[in-house]
């Protein structure tokens, strides 16, 4: 689905916006990690991705889901 250069372009064009979304909830270091983790998941699962609206919407939802996953893991970690 992606060429390396196409994926890099998608990353570079969307990273700042996605970072700002995550930064509203977490610190800078974690925000960078969450955005990068989201893109790794997209790269790894690119053959199964089905875009129903736009890349912008898809990426926003994907990074939001990664934030939720991170928060849940942290809550579980803190409880033990």
mmCIF file of the N, C-alpha and C atoms, coordinates in Angstrom:
data_MODEL
# 
_entry.id   MODEL 
# 
loop_
_atom_site.group_PDB 
_atom_site.id 
_atom_site.type_symbol 
_atom_site.label_atom_id 
_atom_site.label_alt_id 
_atom_site.label_comp_id 
_atom_site.label_asym_id 
_atom_site.label_entity_id 
_atom_site.label_seq_id 
_atom_site.pdbx_PDB_ins_code 
_atom_site.Cartn_x 
_atom_site.Cartn_y 
_atom_site.Cartn_z 
_atom_site.occupancy 
_atom_site.B_iso_or_equiv 
_atom_site.pdbx_formal_charge 
_atom_site.auth_seq_id 
_atom_site.auth_comp_id 
_atom_site.auth_asym_id 
_atom_site.auth_atom_id 
_atom_site.pdbx_PDB_model_num 
ATOM 1   N N  . UNK A 1 1  ? 0.814   -1.193 0.000  1.00 0.00 ? 1  UNK A N  1 
ATOM 2   C CA . UNK A 1 1  ? 0.000   0.000  0.000  1.00 0.00 ? 1  UNK A CA 1 
ATOM 3   C C  . UNK A 1 1  ? 0.862   1.264  0.000  1.00 0.00 ? 1  UNK A C  1 
ATOM 4   N N  . UNK A 1 2  ? 1.838   1.336  0.907  1.00 0.00 ? 2  UNK A N  1 
ATOM 5   C CA . UNK A 1 2  ? 2.713   2.504  0.990  1.00 0.00 ? 2  UNK A CA 1 
ATOM 6   C C  . UNK A 1 2  ? 4.056   2.228  0.354  1.00 0.00 ? 2  UNK A C  1 
ATOM 7   N N  . UNK A 1 3  ? 4.602   3.251  -0.262 1.00 0.00 ? 3  UNK A N  1 
ATOM 8   C CA . UNK A 1 3  ? 6.024   3.238  -0.557 1.00 0.00 ? 3  UNK A CA 1 
ATOM 9   C C  . UNK A 1 3  ? 6.691   3.885  0.650  1.00 0.00 ? 3  UNK A C  1 
ATOM 10  N N  . UNK A 1 4  ? 7.974   3.671  0.794  1.00 0.00 ? 4  UNK A N  1 
ATOM 11  C CA . UNK A 1 4  ? 8.679   4.272  1.925  1.00 0.00 ? 4  UNK A CA 1 
ATOM 12  C C  . UNK A 1 4  ? 8.563   5.788  1.882  1.00 0.00 ? 4  UNK A C  1 
ATOM 13  N N  . UNK A 1 5  ? 8.730   6.378  0.702  1.00 0.00 ? 5  UNK A N  1 
ATOM 14  C CA . UNK A 1 5  ? 8.661   7.841  0.586  1.00 0.00 ? 5  UNK A CA 1 
ATOM 15  C C  . UNK A 1 5  ? 7.237   8.353  0.821  1.00 0.00 ? 5  UNK A C  1 
ATOM 16  N N  . UNK A 1 6  ? 6.244   7.601  0.395  1.00 0.00 ? 6  UNK A N  1 
ATOM 17  C CA . UNK A 1 6  ? 4.858   8.000  0.633  1.00 0.00 ? 6  UNK A CA 1 
ATOM 18  C C  . UNK A 1 6  ? 4.502   7.968  2.103  1.00 0.00 ? 6  UNK A C  1 
ATOM 19  N N  . UNK A 1 7  ? 5.017   6.961  2.795  1.00 0.00 ? 7  UNK A N  1 
ATOM 20  C CA . UNK A 1 7  ? 4.766   6.851  4.230  1.00 0.00 ? 7  UNK A CA 1 
ATOM 21  C C  . UNK A 1 7  ? 5.481   7.970  4.983  1.00 0.00 ? 7  UNK A C  1 
ATOM 22  N N  . UNK A 1 8  ? 6.704   8.257  4.591  1.00 0.00 ? 8  UNK A N  1 
ATOM 23  C CA . UNK A 1 8  ? 7.446   9.361  5.219  1.00 0.00 ? 8  UNK A CA 1 
ATOM 24  C C  . UNK A 1 8  ? 6.713   10.684 5.028  1.00 0.00 ? 8  UNK A C  1 
ATOM 25  N N  . UNK A 1 9  ? 6.154   10.881 3.850  1.00 0.00 ? 9  UNK A N  1 
ATOM 26  C CA . UNK A 1 9  ? 5.406   12.110 3.575  1.00 0.00 ? 9  UNK A CA 1 
ATOM 27  C C  . UNK A 1 9  ? 4.163   12.182 4.466  1.00 0.00 ? 9  UNK A C  1 
ATOM 28  N N  . UNK A 1 10 ? 3.443   11.089 4.588  1.00 0.00 ? 10 UNK A N  1 
ATOM 29  C CA . UNK A 1 10 ? 2.269   11.037 5.453  1.00 0.00 ? 10 UNK A CA 1 
ATOM 30  C C  . UNK A 1 10 ? 2.661   11.373 6.889  1.00 0.00 ? 10 UNK A C  1 
ATOM 31  N N  . UNK A 1 11 ? 3.768   10.809 7.350  1.00 0.00 ? 11 UNK A N  1 
ATOM 32  C CA . UNK A 1 11 ? 4.263   11.060 8.699  1.00 0.00 ? 11 UNK A CA 1 
ATOM 33  C C  . UNK A 1 11 ? 4.606   12.541 8.888  1.00 0.00 ? 11 UNK A C  1 
ATOM 34  N N  . UNK A 1 12 ? 5.426   13.079 7.995  1.00 0.00 ? 12 UNK A N  1 
ATOM 35  C CA . UNK A 1 12 ? 5.890   14.466 8.131  1.00 0.00 ? 12 UNK A CA 1 
ATOM 36  C C  . UNK A 1 12 ? 4.745   15.471 8.054  1.00 0.00 ? 12 UNK A C  1 
ATOM 37  N N  . UNK A 1 13 ? 3.761   15.204 7.222  1.00 0.00 ? 13 UNK A N  1 
ATOM 38  C CA . UNK A 1 13 ? 2.638   16.135 7.071  1.00 0.00 ? 13 UNK A CA 1 
ATOM 39  C C  . UNK A 1 13 ? 1.689   16.090 8.263  1.00 0.00 ? 13 UNK A C  1 
ATOM 40  N N  . UNK A 1 14 ? 1.592   14.960 8.929  1.00 0.00 ? 14 UNK A N  1 
ATOM 41  C CA . UNK A 1 14 ? 0.598   14.798 9.985  1.00 0.00 ? 14 UNK A CA 1 
ATOM 42  C C  . UNK A 1 14 ? 1.159   14.783 11.397 1.00 0.00 ? 14 UNK A C  1 
ATOM 43  N N  . UNK A 1 15 ? 2.457   14.577 11.536 1.00 0.00 ? 15 UNK A N  1 
ATOM 44  C CA . UNK A 1 15 ? 3.058   14.492 12.864 1.00 0.00 ? 15 UNK A CA 1 
ATOM 45  C C  . UNK A 1 15 ? 2.758   15.721 13.731 1.00 0.00 ? 15 UNK A C  1 
ATOM 46  N N  . UNK A 1 16 ? 2.977   16.948 13.245 1.00 0.00 ? 16 UNK A N  1 
ATOM 47  C CA . UNK A 1 16 ? 2.756   18.110 14.120 1.00 0.00 ? 16 UNK A CA 1 
ATOM 48  C C  . UNK A 1 16 ? 1.323   18.190 14.664 1.00 0.00 ? 16 UNK A C  1 
ATOM 49  N N  . UNK A 1 17 ? 0.347   17.933 13.833 1.00 0.00 ? 17 UNK A N  1 
ATOM 50  C CA . UNK A 1 17 ? -1.052  18.001 14.261 1.00 0.00 ? 17 UNK A CA 1 
ATOM 51  C C  . UNK A 1 17 ? -1.361  16.897 15.265 1.00 0.00 ? 17 UNK A C  1 
ATOM 52  N N  . UNK A 1 18 ? -0.891  15.695 14.997 1.00 0.00 ? 18 UNK A N  1 
ATOM 53  C CA . UNK A 1 18 ? -1.144  14.577 15.900 1.00 0.00 ? 18 UNK A CA 1 
ATOM 54  C C  . UNK A 1 18 ? -0.418  14.770 17.228 1.00 0.00 ? 18 UNK A C  1 
ATOM 55  N N  . UNK A 1 19 ? 0.790   15.311 17.167 1.00 0.00 ? 19 UNK A N  1 
ATOM 56  C CA . UNK A 1 19 ? 1.540   15.591 18.384 1.00 0.00 ? 19 UNK A CA 1 
ATOM 57  C C  . UNK A 1 19 ? 0.777   16.575 19.266 1.00 0.00 ? 19 UNK A C  1 
ATOM 58  N N  . UNK A 1 20 ? 0.205   17.602 18.681 1.00 0.00 ? 20 UNK A N  1 
ATOM 59  C CA . UNK A 1 20 ? -0.576  18.589 19.454 1.00 0.00 ? 20 UNK A CA 1 
ATOM 60  C C  . UNK A 1 20 ? -1.790  17.939 20.110 1.00 0.00 ? 20 UNK A C  1 
ATOM 61  N N  . UNK A 1 21 ? -2.427  17.033 19.413 1.00 0.00 ? 21 UNK A N  1 
ATOM 62  C CA . UNK A 1 21 ? -3.586  16.331 19.984 1.00 0.00 ? 21 UNK A CA 1 
ATOM 63  C C  . UNK A 1 21 ? -3.156  15.549 21.224 1.00 0.00 ? 21 UNK A C  1 
ATOM 64  N N  . UNK A 1 22 ? -2.093  14.774 21.084 1.00 0.00 ? 22 UNK A N  1 
ATOM 65  C CA . UNK A 1 22 ? -1.629  13.948 22.197 1.00 0.00 ? 22 UNK A CA 1 
ATOM 66  C C  . UNK A 1 22 ? -1.067  14.817 23.320 1.00 0.00 ? 22 UNK A C  1 
ATOM 67  N N  . UNK A 1 23 ? -0.394  15.882 22.970 1.00 0.00 ? 23 UNK A N  1 
ATOM 68  C CA . UNK A 1 23 ? 0.231   16.785 23.949 1.00 0.00 ? 23 UNK A CA 1 
ATOM 69  C C  . UNK A 1 23 ? -0.805  17.393 24.885 1.00 0.00 ? 23 UNK A C  1 
ATOM 70  N N  . UNK A 1 24 ? -2.027  17.484 24.461 1.00 0.00 ? 24 UNK A N  1 
ATOM 71  C CA . UNK A 1 24 ? -3.084  18.020 25.321 1.00 0.00 ? 24 UNK A CA 1 
ATOM 72  C C  . UNK A 1 24 ? -3.326  17.114 26.529 1.00 0.00 ? 24 UNK A C  1 
ATOM 73  N N  . UNK A 1 25 ? -2.899  15.847 26.431 1.00 0.00 ? 25 UNK A N  1 
ATOM 74  C CA . UNK A 1 25 ? -3.151  14.879 27.499 1.00 0.00 ? 25 UNK A CA 1 
ATOM 75  C C  . UNK A 1 25 ? -1.892  14.379 28.198 1.00 0.00 ? 25 UNK A C  1 
ATOM 76  N N  . UNK A 1 26 ? -0.761  14.349 27.492 1.00 0.00 ? 26 UNK A N  1 
ATOM 77  C CA . UNK A 1 26 ? 0.461   13.759 28.026 1.00 0.00 ? 26 UNK A CA 1 
ATOM 78  C C  . UNK A 1 26 ? 1.638   14.706 27.830 1.00 0.00 ? 26 UNK A C  1 
ATOM 79  N N  . UNK A 1 27 ? 2.776   14.389 28.486 1.00 0.00 ? 27 UNK A N  1 
ATOM 80  C CA . UNK A 1 27 ? 3.958   15.234 28.331 1.00 0.00 ? 27 UNK A CA 1 
ATOM 81  C C  . UNK A 1 27 ? 4.632   15.004 26.976 1.00 0.00 ? 27 UNK A C  1 
ATOM 82  N N  . UNK A 1 28 ? 5.620   15.839 26.662 1.00 0.00 ? 28 UNK A N  1 
ATOM 83  C CA . UNK A 1 28 ? 6.259   15.803 25.344 1.00 0.00 ? 28 UNK A CA 1 
ATOM 84  C C  . UNK A 1 28 ? 6.870   14.455 25.002 1.00 0.00 ? 28 UNK A C  1 
ATOM 85  N N  . UNK A 1 29 ? 7.606   13.851 25.953 1.00 0.00 ? 29 UNK A N  1 
ATOM 86  C CA . UNK A 1 29 ? 8.269   12.579 25.653 1.00 0.00 ? 29 UNK A CA 1 
ATOM 87  C C  . UNK A 1 29 ? 7.257   11.485 25.324 1.00 0.00 ? 29 UNK A C  1 
ATOM 88  N N  . UNK A 1 30 ? 6.236   11.383 26.119 1.00 0.00 ? 30 UNK A N  1 
ATOM 89  C CA . UNK A 1 30 ? 5.209   10.365 25.893 1.00 0.00 ? 30 UNK A CA 1 
ATOM 90  C C  . UNK A 1 30 ? 4.422   10.691 24.624 1.00 0.00 ? 30 UNK A C  1 
ATOM 91  N N  . UNK A 1 31 ? 4.176   11.960 24.376 1.00 0.00 ? 31 UNK A N  1 
ATOM 92  C CA . UNK A 1 31 ? 3.428   12.356 23.178 1.00 0.00 ? 31 UNK A CA 1 
ATOM 93  C C  . UNK A 1 31 ? 4.148   11.912 21.915 1.00 0.00 ? 31 UNK A C  1 
ATOM 94  N N  . UNK A 1 32 ? 5.442   12.127 21.878 1.00 0.00 ? 32 UNK A N  1 
ATOM 95  C CA . UNK A 1 32 ? 6.226   11.689 20.718 1.00 0.00 ? 32 UNK A CA 1 
ATOM 96  C C  . UNK A 1 32 ? 6.152   10.176 20.576 1.00 0.00 ? 32 UNK A C  1 
ATOM 97  N N  . UNK A 1 33 ? 6.294   9.474  21.686 1.00 0.00 ? 33 UNK A N  1 
ATOM 98  C CA . UNK A 1 33 ? 6.245   8.012  21.663 1.00 0.00 ? 33 UNK A CA 1 
ATOM 99  C C  . UNK A 1 33 ? 4.890   7.508  21.154 1.00 0.00 ? 33 UNK A C  1 
ATOM 100 N N  . UNK A 1 34 ? 3.812   8.124  21.599 1.00 0.00 ? 34 UNK A N  1 
ATOM 101 C CA . UNK A 1 34 ? 2.469   7.697  21.191 1.00 0.00 ? 34 UNK A CA 1 
ATOM 102 C C  . UNK A 1 34 ? 2.244   7.935  19.699 1.00 0.00 ? 34 UNK A C  1 
ATOM 103 N N  . UNK A 1 35 ? 2.650   9.090  19.202 1.00 0.00 ? 35 UNK A N  1 
ATOM 104 C CA . UNK A 1 35 ? 2.470   9.371  17.772 1.00 0.00 ? 35 UNK A CA 1 
ATOM 105 C C  . UNK A 1 35 ? 3.305   8.404  16.942 1.00 0.00 ? 35 UNK A C  1 
ATOM 106 N N  . UNK A 1 36 ? 4.545   8.184  17.347 1.00 0.00 ? 36 UNK A N  1 
ATOM 107 C CA . UNK A 1 36 ? 5.401   7.256  16.596 1.00 0.00 ? 36 UNK A CA 1 
ATOM 108 C C  . UNK A 1 36 ? 4.859   5.831  16.656 1.00 0.00 ? 36 UNK A C  1 
ATOM 109 N N  . UNK A 1 37 ? 4.385   5.422  17.819 1.00 0.00 ? 37 UNK A N  1 
ATOM 110 C CA . UNK A 1 37 ? 3.801   4.082  17.957 1.00 0.00 ? 37 UNK A CA 1 
ATOM 111 C C  . UNK A 1 37 ? 2.595   3.922  17.032 1.00 0.00 ? 37 UNK A C  1 
ATOM 112 N N  . UNK A 1 38 ? 1.805   4.970  16.920 1.00 0.00 ? 38 UNK A N  1 
ATOM 113 C CA . UNK A 1 38 ? 0.638   4.939  16.030 1.00 0.00 ? 38 UNK A CA 1 
ATOM 114 C C  . UNK A 1 38 ? 1.077   4.700  14.586 1.00 0.00 ? 38 UNK A C  1 
ATOM 115 N N  . UNK A 1 39 ? 2.110   5.402  14.155 1.00 0.00 ? 39 UNK A N  1 
ATOM 116 C CA . UNK A 1 39 ? 2.589   5.227  12.784 1.00 0.00 ? 39 UNK A CA 1 
ATOM 117 C C  . UNK A 1 39 ? 3.214   3.854  12.563 1.00 0.00 ? 39 UNK A C  1 
ATOM 118 N N  . UNK A 1 40 ? 3.863   3.311  13.567 1.00 0.00 ? 40 UNK A N  1 
ATOM 119 C CA . UNK A 1 40 ? 4.417   1.959  13.444 1.00 0.00 ? 40 UNK A CA 1 
ATOM 120 C C  . UNK A 1 40 ? 3.282   0.955  13.253 1.00 0.00 ? 40 UNK A C  1 
ATOM 121 N N  . UNK A 1 41 ? 2.215   1.108  14.021 1.00 0.00 ? 41 UNK A N  1 
ATOM 122 C CA . UNK A 1 41 ? 1.058   0.220  13.880 1.00 0.00 ? 41 UNK A CA 1 
ATOM 123 C C  . UNK A 1 41 ? 0.459   0.332  12.477 1.00 0.00 ? 41 UNK A C  1 
ATOM 124 N N  . UNK A 1 42 ? 0.384   1.545  11.972 1.00 0.00 ? 42 UNK A N  1 
ATOM 125 C CA . UNK A 1 42 ? -0.163  1.753  10.627 1.00 0.00 ? 42 UNK A CA 1 
ATOM 126 C C  . UNK A 1 42 ? 0.732   1.084  9.584  1.00 0.00 ? 42 UNK A C  1 
ATOM 127 N N  . UNK A 1 43 ? 2.039   1.245  9.725  1.00 0.00 ? 43 UNK A N  1 
ATOM 128 C CA . UNK A 1 43 ? 2.973   0.617  8.790  1.00 0.00 ? 43 UNK A CA 1 
ATOM 129 C C  . UNK A 1 43 ? 2.831   -0.903 8.834  1.00 0.00 ? 43 UNK A C  1 
ATOM 130 N N  . UNK A 1 44 ? 2.778   -1.447 10.049 1.00 0.00 ? 44 UNK A N  1 
ATOM 131 C CA . UNK A 1 44 ? 2.696   -2.898 10.220 1.00 0.00 ? 44 UNK A CA 1 
ATOM 132 C C  . UNK A 1 44 ? 1.380   -3.482 9.706  1.00 0.00 ? 44 UNK A C  1 
ATOM 133 N N  . UNK A 1 45 ? 0.322   -2.703 9.739  1.00 0.00 ? 45 UNK A N  1 
ATOM 134 C CA . UNK A 1 45 ? -1.008  -3.200 9.363  1.00 0.00 ? 45 UNK A CA 1 
ATOM 135 C C  . UNK A 1 45 ? -1.544  -2.574 8.083  1.00 0.00 ? 45 UNK A C  1 
ATOM 136 N N  . UNK A 1 46 ? -0.680  -2.007 7.286  1.00 0.00 ? 46 UNK A N  1 
ATOM 137 C CA . UNK A 1 46 ? -1.118  -1.243 6.124  1.00 0.00 ? 46 UNK A CA 1 
ATOM 138 C C  . UNK A 1 46 ? -1.973  -2.033 5.144  1.00 0.00 ? 46 UNK A C  1 
ATOM 139 N N  . UNK A 1 47 ? -1.781  -3.323 5.059  1.00 0.00 ? 47 UNK A N  1 
ATOM 140 C CA . UNK A 1 47 ? -2.574  -4.122 4.110  1.00 0.00 ? 47 UNK A CA 1 
ATOM 141 C C  . UNK A 1 47 ? -3.994  -4.359 4.591  1.00 0.00 ? 47 UNK A C  1 
ATOM 142 N N  . UNK A 1 48 ? -4.256  -4.129 5.873  1.00 0.00 ? 48 UNK A N  1 
ATOM 143 C CA . UNK A 1 48 ? -5.593  -4.346 6.424  1.00 0.00 ? 48 UNK A CA 1 
ATOM 144 C C  . UNK A 1 48 ? -6.366  -3.048 6.654  1.00 0.00 ? 48 UNK A C  1 
ATOM 145 N N  . UNK A 1 49 ? -5.731  -1.921 6.446  1.00 0.00 ? 49 UNK A N  1 
ATOM 146 C CA . UNK A 1 49 ? -6.380  -0.632 6.708  1.00 0.00 ? 49 UNK A CA 1 
ATOM 147 C C  . UNK A 1 49 ? -7.409  -0.322 5.630  1.00 0.00 ? 49 UNK A C  1 
ATOM 148 N N  . UNK A 1 50 ? -8.581  0.092  6.089  1.00 0.00 ? 50 UNK A N  1 
ATOM 149 C CA . UNK A 1 50 ? -9.637  0.530  5.174  1.00 0.00 ? 50 UNK A CA 1 
ATOM 150 C C  . UNK A 1 50 ? -10.053 1.941  5.574  1.00 0.00 ? 50 UNK A C  1 
ATOM 151 N N  . UNK A 1 51 ? -9.761  2.893  4.725  1.00 0.00 ? 51 UNK A N  1 
ATOM 152 C CA . UNK A 1 51 ? -10.085 4.298  4.995  1.00 0.00 ? 51 UNK A CA 1 
ATOM 153 C C  . UNK A 1 51 ? -11.510 4.551  4.518  1.00 0.00 ? 51 UNK A C  1 
ATOM 154 N N  . UNK A 1 52 ? -12.377 4.966  5.443  1.00 0.00 ? 52 UNK A N  1 
ATOM 155 C CA . UNK A 1 52 ? -13.777 5.212  5.084  1.00 0.00 ? 52 UNK A CA 1 
ATOM 156 C C  . UNK A 1 52 ? -14.082 6.694  4.920  1.00 0.00 ? 52 UNK A C  1 
ATOM 157 N N  . UNK A 1 53 ? -13.194 7.551  5.408  1.00 0.00 ? 53 UNK A N  1 
ATOM 158 C CA . UNK A 1 53 ? -13.424 8.987  5.243  1.00 0.00 ? 53 UNK A CA 1 
ATOM 159 C C  . UNK A 1 53 ? -12.174 9.628  4.645  1.00 0.00 ? 53 UNK A C  1 
ATOM 160 N N  . UNK A 1 54 ? -11.223 10.007 5.489  1.00 0.00 ? 54 UNK A N  1 
ATOM 161 C CA . UNK A 1 54 ? -9.988  10.620 5.001  1.00 0.00 ? 54 UNK A CA 1 
ATOM 162 C C  . UNK A 1 54 ? -8.829  10.161 5.875  1.00 0.00 ? 54 UNK A C  1 
ATOM 163 N N  . UNK A 1 55 ? -7.614  10.346 5.366  1.00 0.00 ? 55 UNK A N  1 
ATOM 164 C CA . UNK A 1 55 ? -6.442  10.001 6.163  1.00 0.00 ? 55 UNK A CA 1 
ATOM 165 C C  . UNK A 1 55 ? -6.401  10.838 7.433  1.00 0.00 ? 55 UNK A C  1 
ATOM 166 N N  . UNK A 1 56 ? -6.771  12.087 7.326  1.00 0.00 ? 56 UNK A N  1 
ATOM 167 C CA . UNK A 1 56 ? -6.768  12.963 8.499  1.00 0.00 ? 56 UNK A CA 1 
ATOM 168 C C  . UNK A 1 56 ? -7.670  12.398 9.598  1.00 0.00 ? 56 UNK A C  1 
ATOM 169 N N  . UNK A 1 57 ? -8.877  12.013 9.232  1.00 0.00 ? 57 UNK A N  1 
ATOM 170 C CA . UNK A 1 57 ? -9.799  11.430 10.212 1.00 0.00 ? 57 UNK A CA 1 
ATOM 171 C C  . UNK A 1 57 ? -9.274  10.104 10.752 1.00 0.00 ? 57 UNK A C  1 
ATOM 172 N N  . UNK A 1 58 ? -8.745  9.278  9.862  1.00 0.00 ? 58 UNK A N  1 
ATOM 173 C CA . UNK A 1 58 ? -8.234  7.977  10.279 1.00 0.00 ? 58 UNK A CA 1 
ATOM 174 C C  . UNK A 1 58 ? -7.083  8.142  11.270 1.00 0.00 ? 58 UNK A C  1 
ATOM 175 N N  . UNK A 1 59 ? -6.148  9.024  10.955 1.00 0.00 ? 59 UNK A N  1 
ATOM 176 C CA . UNK A 1 59 ? -4.994  9.230  11.829 1.00 0.00 ? 59 UNK A CA 1 
ATOM 177 C C  . UNK A 1 59 ? -5.403  9.816  13.174 1.00 0.00 ? 59 UNK A C  1 
ATOM 178 N N  . UNK A 1 60 ? -6.361  10.721 13.164 1.00 0.00 ? 60 UNK A N  1 
ATOM 179 C CA . UNK A 1 60 ? -6.844  11.305 14.419 1.00 0.00 ? 60 UNK A CA 1 
ATOM 180 C C  . UNK A 1 60 ? -7.438  10.220 15.307 1.00 0.00 ? 60 UNK A C  1 
ATOM 181 N N  . UNK A 1 61 ? -8.254  9.359  14.732 1.00 0.00 ? 61 UNK A N  1 
ATOM 182 C CA . UNK A 1 61 ? -8.864  8.273  15.491 1.00 0.00 ? 61 UNK A CA 1 
ATOM 183 C C  . UNK A 1 61 ? -7.796  7.279  15.957 1.00 0.00 ? 61 UNK A C  1 
ATOM 184 N N  . UNK A 1 62 ? -6.842  6.973  15.106 1.00 0.00 ? 62 UNK A N  1 
ATOM 185 C CA . UNK A 1 62 ? -5.792  6.025  15.461 1.00 0.00 ? 62 UNK A CA 1 
ATOM 186 C C  . UNK A 1 62 ? -4.945  6.538  16.618 1.00 0.00 ? 62 UNK A C  1 
ATOM 187 N N  . UNK A 1 63 ? -4.560  7.803  16.584 1.00 0.00 ? 63 UNK A N  1 
ATOM 188 C CA . UNK A 1 63 ? -3.740  8.352  17.663 1.00 0.00 ? 63 UNK A CA 1 
ATOM 189 C C  . UNK A 1 63 ? -4.559  8.478  18.952 1.00 0.00 ? 63 UNK A C  1 
ATOM 190 N N  . UNK A 1 64 ? -5.837  8.763  18.835 1.00 0.00 ? 64 UNK A N  1 
ATOM 191 C CA . UNK A 1 64 ? -6.711  8.809  20.012 1.00 0.00 ? 64 UNK A CA 1 
ATOM 192 C C  . UNK A 1 64 ? -6.804  7.423  20.648 1.00 0.00 ? 64 UNK A C  1 
ATOM 193 N N  . UNK A 1 65 ? -6.961  6.397  19.834 1.00 0.00 ? 65 UNK A N  1 
ATOM 194 C CA . UNK A 1 65 ? -7.017  5.028  20.354 1.00 0.00 ? 65 UNK A CA 1 
ATOM 195 C C  . UNK A 1 65 ? -5.700  4.625  21.022 1.00 0.00 ? 65 UNK A C  1 
ATOM 196 N N  . UNK A 1 66 ? -4.576  5.046  20.467 1.00 0.00 ? 66 UNK A N  1 
ATOM 197 C CA . UNK A 1 66 ? -3.288  4.751  21.075 1.00 0.00 ? 66 UNK A CA 1 
ATOM 198 C C  . UNK A 1 66 ? -3.159  5.462  22.418 1.00 0.00 ? 66 UNK A C  1 
ATOM 199 N N  . UNK A 1 67 ? -3.683  6.668  22.521 1.00 0.00 ? 67 UNK A N  1 
ATOM 200 C CA . UNK A 1 67 ? -3.698  7.392  23.805 1.00 0.00 ? 67 UNK A CA 1 
ATOM 201 C C  . UNK A 1 67 ? -4.511  6.622  24.845 1.00 0.00 ? 67 UNK A C  1 
ATOM 202 N N  . UNK A 1 68 ? -5.663  6.151  24.443 1.00 0.00 ? 68 UNK A N  1 
ATOM 203 C CA . UNK A 1 68 ? -6.525  5.396  25.362 1.00 0.00 ? 68 UNK A CA 1 
ATOM 204 C C  . UNK A 1 68 ? -5.822  4.122  25.809 1.00 0.00 ? 68 UNK A C  1 
ATOM 205 N N  . UNK A 1 69 ? -5.192  3.414  24.880 1.00 0.00 ? 69 UNK A N  1 
ATOM 206 C CA . UNK A 1 69 ? -4.453  2.204  25.223 1.00 0.00 ? 69 UNK A CA 1 
ATOM 207 C C  . UNK A 1 69 ? -3.332  2.510  26.220 1.00 0.00 ? 69 UNK A C  1 
ATOM 208 N N  . UNK A 1 70 ? -2.605  3.582  25.967 1.00 0.00 ? 70 UNK A N  1 
ATOM 209 C CA . UNK A 1 70 ? -1.516  3.967  26.862 1.00 0.00 ? 70 UNK A CA 1 
ATOM 210 C C  . UNK A 1 70 ? -2.052  4.298  28.254 1.00 0.00 ? 70 UNK A C  1 
ATOM 211 N N  . UNK A 1 71 ? -3.106  5.061  28.319 1.00 0.00 ? 71 UNK A N  1 
ATOM 212 C CA . UNK A 1 71 ? -3.698  5.441  29.600 1.00 0.00 ? 71 UNK A CA 1 
ATOM 213 C C  . UNK A 1 71 ? -4.148  4.199  30.381 1.00 0.00 ? 71 UNK A C  1 
ATOM 214 N N  . UNK A 1 72 ? -4.802  3.276  29.717 1.00 0.00 ? 72 UNK A N  1 
ATOM 215 C CA . UNK A 1 72 ? -5.261  2.052  30.384 1.00 0.00 ? 72 UNK A CA 1 
ATOM 216 C C  . UNK A 1 72 ? -4.081  1.230  30.915 1.00 0.00 ? 72 UNK A C  1 
ATOM 217 N N  . UNK A 1 73 ? -3.031  1.123  30.126 1.00 0.00 ? 73 UNK A N  1 
ATOM 218 C CA . UNK A 1 73 ? -1.854  0.386  30.574 1.00 0.00 ? 73 UNK A CA 1 
ATOM 219 C C  . UNK A 1 73 ? -1.229  1.049  31.795 1.00 0.00 ? 73 UNK A C  1 
ATOM 220 N N  . UNK A 1 74 ? -1.169  2.371  31.787 1.00 0.00 ? 74 UNK A N  1 
ATOM 221 C CA . UNK A 1 74 ? -0.602  3.095  32.923 1.00 0.00 ? 74 UNK A CA 1 
ATOM 222 C C  . UNK A 1 74 ? -1.459  2.919  34.174 1.00 0.00 ? 74 UNK A C  1 
ATOM 223 N N  . UNK A 1 75 ? -2.764  2.933  34.017 1.00 0.00 ? 75 UNK A N  1 
ATOM 224 C CA . UNK A 1 75 ? -3.653  2.739  35.171 1.00 0.00 ? 75 UNK A CA 1 
ATOM 225 C C  . UNK A 1 75 ? -3.485  1.335  35.746 1.00 0.00 ? 75 UNK A C  1 
ATOM 226 N N  . UNK A 1 76 ? -3.379  0.354  34.878 1.00 0.00 ? 76 UNK A N  1 
ATOM 227 C CA . UNK A 1 76 ? -3.171  -1.021 35.328 1.00 0.00 ? 76 UNK A CA 1 
ATOM 228 C C  . UNK A 1 76 ? -1.837  -1.136 36.045 1.00 0.00 ? 76 UNK A C  1 
ATOM 229 N N  . UNK A 1 77 ? -0.802  -0.532 35.475 1.00 0.00 ? 77 UNK A N  1 
ATOM 230 C CA . UNK A 1 77 ? 0.533   -0.561 36.077 1.00 0.00 ? 77 UNK A CA 1 
ATOM 231 C C  . UNK A 1 77 ? 0.514   0.077  37.461 1.00 0.00 ? 77 UNK A C  1 
ATOM 232 N N  . UNK A 1 78 ? -0.171  1.203  37.603 1.00 0.00 ? 78 UNK A N  1 
ATOM 233 C CA . UNK A 1 78 ? -0.240  1.907  38.884 1.00 0.00 ? 78 UNK A CA 1 
ATOM 234 C C  . UNK A 1 78 ? -1.013  1.104  39.925 1.00 0.00 ? 78 UNK A C  1 
ATOM 235 N N  . UNK A 1 79 ? -1.968  0.336  39.495 1.00 0.00 ? 79 UNK A N  1 
ATOM 236 C CA . UNK A 1 79 ? -2.772  -0.459 40.432 1.00 0.00 ? 79 UNK A CA 1 
ATOM 237 C C  . UNK A 1 79 ? -2.017  -1.655 40.982 1.00 0.00 ? 79 UNK A C  1 
ATOM 238 N N  . UNK A 1 80 ? -0.945  -2.058 40.307 1.00 0.00 ? 80 UNK A N  1 
ATOM 239 C CA . UNK A 1 80 ? -0.187  -3.219 40.779 1.00 0.00 ? 80 UNK A CA 1 
ATOM 240 C C  . UNK A 1 80 ? 1.110   -2.805 41.318 1.00 0.00 ? 80 UNK A C  1 
# 
